[in-house]
Amino acid sequence: MENGLSMLVVSAHSADFVWRAGGAIALHKKNGYRVKVVCLSYGERGESAKLWRKGEMTVEKVKAARQEEALRAADVLGAEVDFFDLGDYPLRVSDELLMRLVDVYREVQPAFVLSHSLKDPYNFDHPLAMHVAQEARIIAQAEGYLPGQKVVGAPPVYAFEPHQTEQCEWLPNTFLDITEVWDLKRRAIECMAGQEHLWEYYTRVAQQRGVQAKRNIGITARRSIDYAEAYQRVTPQVVGDLS
């Protein structure tokens, strides 16, 4: 049953939203949210090595394979996906495409936004995606952009977990229990045939974060957490008390 709320995921490549936020997508969809994913790139150059090794490949064939995988994963998780096809290694975002993302914000009116870490020395496409996600959010809040349209409020922004946390200076401050939807995330992970080597890696990540999440809940709320996703909240939280 829909609850009238929405969430937005800005994914640099077509598989990123699955590894890093598949649990959040499935859980919030189950709780009635509309889920919108924007894939800025297919990851056709830097994240499709298995496909290229098959030989007789072209960029368009790789893009088509990556799109099919992402659509199948999104269907499992319950998400809508837009593919911006902005290139890969390097990913570049023009003002025109930035404003296209602004229009997505205005249309979706997200309650919160998920994207990449602010730094990533191994993949410059990732922090660029977060930069664009934040810039589009700010423009979508501006009364002077397309006056008369409903503006966006101040949806909190979370950076999902990068592949190498220490090098990205990413510190988790939010844990999401995804135990009840883990089977959906694992099914979505297995849709990403082009990066099969990451299936078990992100399963282990979810298990490890589950252990950490359990240690960070109050004694009265203590429950079994087998799988979790970790996030770094990058916008302030306004509360009425600090308990």
PLY file of the C-alpha trace (Angstrom):
ply
format ascii 1.0
element vertex 243
property float x
property float y
property float z
element edge 242
property int vertex1
property int vertex2
end_header
0.00 0.00 0.00
1.40 3.39 -0.99
1.92 5.96 1.75
2.45 9.01 -0.46
6.18 9.22 0.27
9.04 8.86 -2.21
12.79 8.31 -2.17
15.44 9.11 -4.78
18.66 7.23 -5.50
21.30 8.86 -7.71
23.54 6.05 -8.93
26.69 6.77 -10.92
26.52 3.42 -12.74
23.81 0.90 -13.45
24.84 -1.56 -10.71
25.75 0.83 -7.89
22.21 1.16 -6.55
21.96 -2.62 -6.20
25.15 -3.27 -4.20
24.89 -0.20 -1.99
21.20 0.58 -1.53
19.23 -2.47 -2.68
18.07 -3.15 0.87
16.88 0.40 1.42
15.02 0.31 -1.88
13.27 -2.99 -1.14
12.45 -2.05 2.46
10.98 1.34 1.64
9.05 -0.06 -1.30
7.58 -2.64 1.07
6.65 0.21 3.42
4.73 2.04 0.70
7.30 4.42 -0.75
7.65 5.23 -4.40
11.29 4.54 -5.31
13.03 6.39 -8.13
16.55 5.48 -9.27
18.56 7.63 -11.67
21.52 5.85 -13.27
23.82 8.51 -14.68
25.88 5.93 -16.63
25.73 2.27 -17.59
29.28 1.69 -16.33
30.10 0.41 -19.78
33.85 1.01 -19.66
35.12 0.74 -16.12
32.64 -1.70 -14.53
31.98 -4.23 -17.29
35.25 -6.14 -17.59
33.55 -9.55 -17.70
31.50 -8.50 -20.71
34.47 -7.05 -22.58
36.48 -10.22 -22.05
33.93 -12.18 -24.06
35.27 -10.60 -27.23
33.38 -9.16 -30.20
31.83 -6.58 -27.90
30.85 -3.01 -28.68
29.97 -0.16 -26.35
26.34 -0.39 -27.41
26.19 -4.13 -26.73
27.67 -3.61 -23.28
25.24 -0.79 -22.52
22.32 -2.98 -23.57
23.49 -5.83 -21.32
23.99 -3.51 -18.36
20.59 -1.92 -18.86
18.90 -5.31 -18.96
20.62 -6.36 -15.73
19.68 -3.12 -13.98
16.06 -3.32 -15.09
15.74 -6.89 -13.82
17.28 -5.90 -10.48
15.04 -2.86 -10.19
12.00 -5.03 -10.88
12.99 -7.35 -8.04
13.46 -4.41 -5.67
10.38 -2.46 -6.80
12.11 0.63 -8.22
11.57 2.83 -11.26
14.76 3.56 -13.20
15.83 6.40 -15.50
19.03 5.95 -17.51
20.77 9.24 -18.35
23.56 7.56 -20.39
26.19 10.23 -19.64
29.22 8.12 -20.45
31.65 6.22 -18.27
35.34 6.72 -17.56
34.88 9.63 -17.80
31.37 10.52 -16.65
30.48 14.12 -17.51
27.35 16.08 -16.61
26.27 19.07 -18.68
24.04 21.86 -17.37
21.22 20.46 -19.49
21.47 17.06 -17.82
21.83 18.67 -14.39
18.52 20.42 -14.94
16.99 17.13 -16.05
17.87 15.76 -12.61
16.40 18.90 -11.02
13.15 18.11 -12.81
13.26 14.58 -11.39
13.52 16.07 -7.89
10.54 18.32 -8.52
8.46 15.46 -9.91
9.40 12.87 -7.28
9.49 15.18 -4.20
11.75 12.73 -2.31
11.58 12.33 1.45
15.29 11.51 1.35
18.10 11.02 -1.17
20.80 8.34 -1.43
23.99 8.67 -3.45
27.74 8.03 -3.29
30.52 8.96 -0.90
31.87 12.50 -1.11
35.34 11.16 -1.98
36.56 8.13 -3.92
40.15 8.09 -5.23
39.45 4.86 -7.14
36.42 6.05 -9.07
35.91 9.74 -9.80
32.45 9.06 -11.23
31.15 8.30 -7.74
31.79 11.63 -5.96
30.70 13.43 -9.13
27.33 11.67 -8.83
26.99 12.85 -5.22
27.99 16.39 -6.21
25.35 16.45 -8.94
22.74 14.95 -6.59
23.36 17.74 -4.06
23.52 20.53 -6.63
20.26 19.40 -8.22
18.65 19.26 -4.76
19.61 22.89 -4.10
18.28 24.10 -7.46
15.05 22.14 -6.93
14.56 24.11 -3.69
14.85 27.48 -5.45
11.60 29.41 -5.87
13.09 31.18 -8.88
13.53 27.99 -10.91
10.31 27.52 -12.89
8.19 29.73 -10.61
4.84 28.22 -9.80
6.12 24.65 -9.61
6.13 22.93 -6.25
9.64 23.27 -4.83
11.48 20.55 -2.95
11.88 20.91 0.81
15.14 19.81 2.44
15.28 16.02 2.02
18.16 14.51 4.01
21.03 13.20 1.92
22.84 9.97 2.76
26.05 8.63 1.25
25.84 4.89 0.83
28.82 2.64 1.43
31.73 2.84 -1.05
33.79 -0.17 -2.01
36.85 0.93 -0.03
35.63 2.92 2.95
38.92 4.02 4.49
40.35 5.49 1.29
37.07 7.34 0.71
37.09 8.84 4.23
33.56 7.53 4.64
32.29 6.99 8.19
28.93 5.29 8.80
26.61 7.08 11.21
23.34 5.38 10.21
22.52 1.67 10.05
19.45 0.31 8.29
18.19 -3.14 9.25
17.45 -4.93 5.95
17.04 -8.45 7.35
13.40 -8.75 6.29
14.20 -7.86 2.68
17.62 -9.47 2.36
16.28 -12.19 0.07
15.15 -9.50 -2.38
18.48 -7.72 -2.29
20.34 -10.98 -2.88
18.08 -11.78 -5.84
18.76 -8.32 -7.25
22.49 -8.76 -6.73
22.37 -11.97 -8.74
20.82 -10.06 -11.66
24.16 -8.26 -12.09
25.87 -11.01 -14.07
28.52 -8.63 -15.40
30.04 -8.29 -11.92
29.53 -11.73 -10.41
32.75 -11.36 -8.41
30.96 -8.85 -6.16
28.02 -11.04 -5.15
29.67 -12.62 -2.12
31.60 -9.47 -1.27
28.43 -7.44 -0.72
26.79 -10.34 1.09
29.65 -10.24 3.59
29.35 -6.45 3.86
25.66 -6.78 4.75
26.41 -9.42 7.38
29.18 -7.36 8.95
27.01 -4.24 9.05
24.27 -6.33 10.64
26.58 -7.21 13.52
27.53 -3.56 13.95
23.91 -2.41 13.76
22.87 -4.79 16.52
25.54 -3.35 18.81
24.18 0.15 18.31
20.54 -0.27 19.28
19.22 0.31 22.79
18.71 -2.58 25.16
14.92 -2.15 25.09
14.90 -2.36 21.29
17.33 -5.28 21.11
16.44 -7.63 18.28
18.14 -9.96 15.86
19.73 -8.16 12.92
21.32 -10.47 10.40
21.82 -7.99 7.53
22.15 -4.21 7.41
23.24 -1.37 5.17
25.36 1.49 6.47
25.05 5.13 5.46
26.76 8.41 6.20
24.25 11.19 6.68
25.72 14.34 5.12
22.97 16.85 5.96
22.04 17.99 9.49
19.23 16.39 11.42
16.75 18.58 13.31
15.29 16.95 16.44
13.17 17.88 19.41
15.30 16.00 21.90
18.54 14.03 21.88
17.38 10.72 23.36
0 1
1 2
2 3
3 4
4 5
5 6
6 7
7 8
8 9
9 10
10 11
11 12
12 13
13 14
14 15
15 16
16 17
17 18
18 19
19 20
20 21
21 22
22 23
23 24
24 25
25 26
26 27
27 28
28 29
29 30
30 31
31 32
32 33
33 34
34 35
35 36
36 37
37 38
38 39
39 40
40 41
41 42
42 43
43 44
44 45
45 46
46 47
47 48
48 49
49 50
50 51
51 52
52 53
53 54
54 55
55 56
56 57
57 58
58 59
59 60
60 61
61 62
62 63
63 64
64 65
65 66
66 67
67 68
68 69
69 70
70 71
71 72
72 73
73 74
74 75
75 76
76 77
77 78
78 79
79 80
80 81
81 82
82 83
83 84
84 85
85 86
86 87
87 88
88 89
89 90
90 91
91 92
92 93
93 94
94 95
95 96
96 97
97 98
98 99
99 100
100 101
101 102
102 103
103 104
104 105
105 106
106 107
107 108
108 109
109 110
110 111
111 112
112 113
113 114
114 115
115 116
116 117
117 118
118 119
119 120
120 121
121 122
122 123
123 124
124 125
125 126
126 127
127 128
128 129
129 130
130 131
131 132
132 133
133 134
134 135
135 136
136 137
137 138
138 139
139 140
140 141
141 142
142 143
143 144
144 145
145 146
146 147
147 148
148 149
149 150
150 151
151 152
152 153
153 154
154 155
155 156
156 157
157 158
158 159
159 160
160 161
161 162
162 163
163 164
164 165
165 166
166 167
167 168
168 169
169 170
170 171
171 172
172 173
173 174
174 175
175 176
176 177
177 178
178 179
179 180
180 181
181 182
182 183
183 184
184 185
185 186
186 187
187 188
188 189
189 190
190 191
191 192
192 193
193 194
194 195
195 196
196 197
197 198
198 199
199 200
200 201
201 202
202 203
203 204
204 205
205 206
206 207
207 208
208 209
209 210
210 211
211 212
212 213
213 214
214 215
215 216
216 217
217 218
218 219
219 220
220 221
221 222
222 223
223 224
224 225
225 226
226 227
227 228
228 229
229 230
230 231
231 232
232 233
233 234
234 235
235 236
236 237
237 238
238 239
239 240
240 241
241 242
